[in-house]
Amino acid sequence: MKSDRLLSILLLLQTRGRVPAHDLAERLEVSVRTIYRDVEALSAAGVPVYAERGRHGGIALLPGYRTDVTGLTADESRALFILASQGAHRALGLDAALGSALRKVMAALPEPHRPGAELTSRRILVESSRWMGPPHREVDVSALQDAVFTDRRLRLRYRHSGTDTARTYTVDPYGLVSKAGVWYLIADRRGVPRLFRADRMQEARVTDAPVRRRTGVELADVWAVLKRQVEERPGGVEVVARVHRGRYDLFLRMCGNSLLEHPDPGPDAEWVTVRLGFGVLAAVRTLLPFADGLEVLAPPEARAELARCAAAITGLYAGTPPAQP
């Protein structure tokens, strides 16, 4: 553990220059006192490392010093080649660059680690899309990339869900997020964090105006706020239902995102009682495909909504079908 930490400190100093001791301690999850002891150990081993105290001080290497040690363990090597399977690089135009980089990493790996890394790339496949999800159309995120990496504002023509009319926005981008195969632009609009699906953008143009991000706020911070807003929407409808054991696995795949908790049904239970949360009452209609394999127990409004839908379906199919065109 200590040898890994010493190597991590060495590589961090080599890539970032002077780093405050408390930053190193936080990143490596140890105390500041441990960091100073590690610095003494590096110095005793011949590494030209020194510490400067004071407000603008920190730990640094002497100018010009570099190490050729990659620091990659066998598990770290395999992790890099699993990353290569995730496919987001294609949308960013980095497929060729990724292949080239991995070939260079393979050449730099210690000889004992190479067979394991190569085998990982053939034995592990990461698929980002969900089962039974709709196909995602290919989107061009080049303009979004340009704005993110050149720190420029974006002018968007954007169509919101459920509408046919696009609206125009000028936004300040923090970055791009790929979630379950869908690309999102994370940006501020008038200082308020917003989430924009790339496949709903009718036009994206990089402006000449510099981006205006909130001070000290990073992409991960904004994404955490937006993700929490999506997953923890206030209000809504809480539904209690029972699911037949024979349909439970399919229910989890189709409705798992709406579960408020994951019950343990036990091996002998014929029915599993679940609690679900929906944004609006009408959303309980998504439970209709389970027919008599799922029964809503409460609230009464949800049962009435499903009864109305079932009656409408019965009426639709009870008559003579229209003639084929």
C-alpha positions in Angstrom: 0.0 0.0 0.0 2.8 2.5 0.9 4.7 1.7 -2.3 1.6 2.4 -4.4 1.0 5.7 -2.5 4.6 6.8 -3.0 4.4 6.1 -6.7 1.0 8.0 -6.9 2.6 11.0 -5.2 5.5 11.0 -7.6 3.3 10.8 -10.7 0.9 13.5 -9.3 3.8 15.9 -8.7 5.2 15.1 -12.1 2.0 15.9 -13.9 0.7 18.8 -11.8 3.8 20.6 -10.5 3.5 22.0 -7.0 0.6 20.5 -5.0 -0.5 21.5 -1.5 0.0 18.7 1.0 -3.7 18.8 2.1 -4.7 18.2 -1.6 -2.5 15.2 -1.8 -3.8 13.9 1.5 -7.4 14.3 0.4 -6.8 12.6 -3.0 -5.0 9.7 -1.5 -7.3 9.5 1.6 -4.5 9.7 4.2 -3.5 12.4 6.8 -1.3 15.4 6.0 1.3 14.0 8.4 1.4 10.7 6.4 2.0 12.8 3.2 5.0 14.5 4.8 6.4 11.2 6.0 6.0 9.8 2.4 7.8 12.9 1.0 10.7 12.1 3.4 10.8 8.5 2.2 10.9 9.7 -1.5 13.7 12.1 -0.7 15.7 9.3 1.1 15.3 7.1 -2.0 17.0 9.8 -4.1 13.9 11.6 -5.6 14.5 15.3 -5.7 11.3 16.3 -3.9 10.9 19.3 -1.5 8.2 21.0 0.5 7.6 24.8 0.7 5.5 26.1 3.6 3.3 29.1 3.5 0.1 30.3 1.9 1.3 29.5 -1.7 3.5 26.6 -0.7 3.2 22.9 -1.4 5.2 19.8 -2.4 7.1 19.8 -5.7 9.9 18.1 -7.7 13.0 19.9 -8.8 12.5 21.4 -12.3 13.4 18.9 -15.1 13.1 15.7 -13.1 10.9 13.0 -14.6 10.5 9.3 -14.0 10.0 6.7 -16.8 8.0 4.4 -14.4 4.4 3.9 -15.8 3.1 2.8 -12.4 0.5 0.5 -14.0 -0.4 -2.6 -12.1 -2.0 -5.7 -13.7 -5.5 -4.6 -12.7 -4.9 -1.0 -13.9 -3.8 -2.3 -17.3 -6.9 -4.5 -17.6 -9.1 -1.5 -16.6 -7.7 0.6 -19.5 -8.6 -2.1 -22.1 -12.2 -2.5 -20.7 -12.6 1.2 -21.2 -11.9 0.7 -24.8 -15.2 -1.2 -25.3 -17.5 1.6 -24.3 -18.0 3.2 -27.7 -18.4 6.8 -26.6 -15.1 7.6 -28.4 -16.8 7.1 -31.8 -19.2 10.0 -31.2 -16.3 12.2 -30.2 -14.2 11.2 -33.3 -11.6 9.5 -31.1 -11.8 5.9 -32.2 -8.6 6.0 -34.1 -6.8 8.0 -31.4 -8.0 5.5 -28.8 -6.7 2.5 -30.7 -3.3 4.2 -31.2 -3.1 5.2 -27.5 -3.9 1.6 -26.4 -1.2 0.2 -28.7 1.3 2.6 -27.1 0.1 1.6 -23.6 0.5 -2.1 -24.5 4.1 -1.4 -25.7 4.9 0.4 -22.5 3.4 -2.3 -20.2 5.7 -4.6 -18.3 6.0 -7.9 -20.2 4.1 -9.9 -17.5 1.0 -7.6 -17.8 0.6 -7.7 -21.6 -1.1 -11.1 -22.0 -3.7 -10.2 -19.4 -4.5 -6.7 -20.9 -4.8 -8.2 -24.4 -7.1 -11.0 -23.2 -9.3 -8.5 -21.4 -10.0 -6.6 -24.6 -11.3 -9.9 -26.1 -13.1 -11.3 -23.1 -14.9 -8.2 -21.7 -17.5 -6.2 -23.7 -19.3 -3.2 -22.2 -22.6 -2.3 -23.8 -24.0 1.1 -22.7 -27.6 0.8 -24.1 -30.4 -0.7 -22.0 -32.4 -3.8 -22.8 -35.5 -3.1 -24.9 -34.6 0.5 -25.1 -35.4 2.5 -28.3 -32.5 2.8 -30.7 -30.5 6.0 -30.3 -29.9 7.9 -33.6 -26.4 9.0 -34.3 -25.7 12.6 -33.3 -23.0 15.0 -34.2 -21.4 16.5 -31.1 -18.5 18.2 -32.8 -19.9 21.7 -32.2 -20.5 20.9 -28.6 -17.0 19.6 -28.2 -15.6 22.8 -29.8 -17.5 24.9 -27.3 -16.5 22.8 -24.3 -12.7 22.7 -25.2 -12.4 26.3 -26.4 -14.5 27.8 -23.5 -17.0 29.5 -25.8 -20.7 30.1 -25.4 -23.2 28.0 -27.5 -26.2 29.1 -29.5 -28.8 26.3 -29.6 -32.0 25.6 -31.4 -33.6 23.0 -29.0 -36.8 21.0 -29.0 -38.1 20.0 -25.6 -39.8 16.7 -25.0 -43.5 16.7 -26.0 -43.3 19.7 -28.3 -42.8 20.2 -32.0 -41.5 23.8 -31.8 -37.8 24.5 -31.2 -36.6 27.3 -29.0 -33.4 29.3 -29.1 -31.0 29.4 -26.2 -27.6 30.9 -25.5 -25.8 28.7 -22.9 -22.5 28.4 -21.0 -21.3 24.8 -21.3 -19.5 22.9 -18.6 -19.1 19.7 -20.6 -20.7 16.6 -22.1 -22.1 13.5 -20.4 -22.9 10.2 -22.0 -25.5 8.3 -20.0 -26.9 4.9 -21.2 -25.9 5.7 -24.7 -27.5 9.2 -24.8 -25.3 12.4 -25.0 -26.2 15.4 -22.8 -24.9 18.9 -22.8 -24.5 20.3 -19.3 -24.7 24.0 -19.3 -25.8 27.1 -17.5 -28.6 29.3 -19.0 -28.6 32.7 -17.2 -26.7 31.2 -14.3 -29.1 28.2 -13.9 -27.9 24.7 -14.6 -29.7 23.0 -17.4 -29.6 19.6 -19.1 -29.9 19.4 -23.0 -30.2 16.1 -24.9 -27.9 16.2 -28.0 -30.5 14.3 -30.1 -33.0 17.1 -29.6 -30.8 19.8 -30.8 -31.7 21.1 -34.3 -28.7 23.4 -34.5 -25.7 24.1 -32.3 -23.4 27.0 -33.1 -20.2 28.1 -31.3 -20.2 31.8 -30.7 -17.2 34.2 -30.3 -18.2 35.1 -26.8 -16.2 33.5 -23.9 -18.0 31.2 -21.6 -19.4 32.5 -18.3 -19.2 29.7 -15.8 -19.9 30.1 -12.1 -16.6 30.4 -10.1 -15.3 27.2 -8.6 -18.0 25.0 -10.2 -17.0 21.9 -12.2 -18.8 19.6 -14.6 -19.2 16.9 -12.0 -20.8 19.4 -9.5 -23.4 20.5 -12.0 -24.1 17.0 -13.2 -24.7 15.8 -9.6 -27.3 18.6 -9.1 -29.1 17.9 -12.3 -29.1 14.2 -11.8 -30.6 14.6 -8.3 -33.3 16.9 -9.7 -34.3 14.2 -12.3 -34.2 11.3 -9.9 -35.8 13.1 -6.9 -38.6 15.1 -8.4 -40.9 16.5 -5.7 -44.6 15.6 -5.5 -45.8 12.8 -7.8 -47.8 9.7 -7.0 -46.8 6.8 -4.8 -48.3 3.5 -5.9 -48.5 0.2 -4.0 -48.8 -2.9 -6.2 -48.3 -6.6 -6.1 -46.5 -8.4 -8.9 -46.8 -12.1 -9.7 -43.5 -13.9 -9.1 -43.5 -15.2 -12.7 -43.5 -11.6 -14.0 -41.2 -10.1 -11.4 -38.0 -10.3 -13.4 -39.6 -8.7 -16.4 -41.1 -6.1 -14.1 -37.7 -5.2 -12.7 -36.3 -4.7 -16.2 -39.1 -2.5 -17.4 -40.1 -0.6 -14.2 -37.0 -0.8 -12.0 -36.4 2.9 -12.4 -39.7 3.7 -10.7 -39.2 1.5 -7.6 -38.9 3.5 -4.4 -37.3 0.5 -2.7 -36.2 -3.0 -3.8 -38.0 -5.6 -1.7 -36.7 -9.1 -1.0 -39.5 -11.4 -2.1 -38.2 -14.6 -0.6 -38.0 -17.9 -2.4 -41.7 -19.0 -1.7 -43.7 -15.8 -2.3 -46.2 -16.1 -5.1 -46.8 -12.3 -5.1 -44.3 -9.5 -4.5 -45.5 -6.2 -3.0 -43.7 -3.2 -4.4 -43.8 0.6 -4.0 -43.4 2.8 -7.0 -43.2 6.5 -7.6 -44.6 8.3 -10.7 -44.4 11.9 -11.6 -48.1 12.1 -12.6 -51.1 9.8 -12.1 -51.4 9.0 -15.8 -48.0 7.4 -15.7 -49.5 4.3 -14.0 -50.7 3.3 -17.5 -47.1 2.0 -18.0 -48.2 -1.0 -15.8 -50.9 -2.1 -18.2 -48.6 -4.5 -20.2 -48.4 -6.8 -17.2 -52.2 -7.5 -17.4 -53.3 -9.7 -14.6 -49.7 -10.4 -13.6 -49.7 -7.1 -11.7 -52.4 -5.5 -9.4 -52.3 -1.9 -8.1 -53.5 -1.9 -4.5 -53.3 1.8 -3.7 -54.2 4.6 -4.1 -57.8 4.3 -5.3 -57.1 7.0 -8.0 -54.5 4.8 -9.6 -56.8 1.8 -9.7 -59.5 3.9 -11.2 -57.1 5.2 -13.9 -56.1 1.7 -14.9 -59.8 0.6 -14.9 -60.7 3.4 -17.3 -57.8 2.5 -19.6 -58.7 -1.2 -19.5 -62.4 -0.4 -20.3 -61.3 1.8 -23.2 -59.1 -1.0 -24.6 -62.0 -3.5 -24.2 -64.4 -1.2 -26.1 -61.9 -0.6 -28.9 -61.4 -4.3 -29.6 -65.0 -5.5 -28.8 -66.4 -4.3 -32.1 -65.8 -5.4 -35.7 -62.4 -4.3 -36.9 -62.4 -1.8 -39.8 -61.7 -2.9 -43.3 -58.1 -3.0 -44.4 -57.1 -0.2 -46.7 
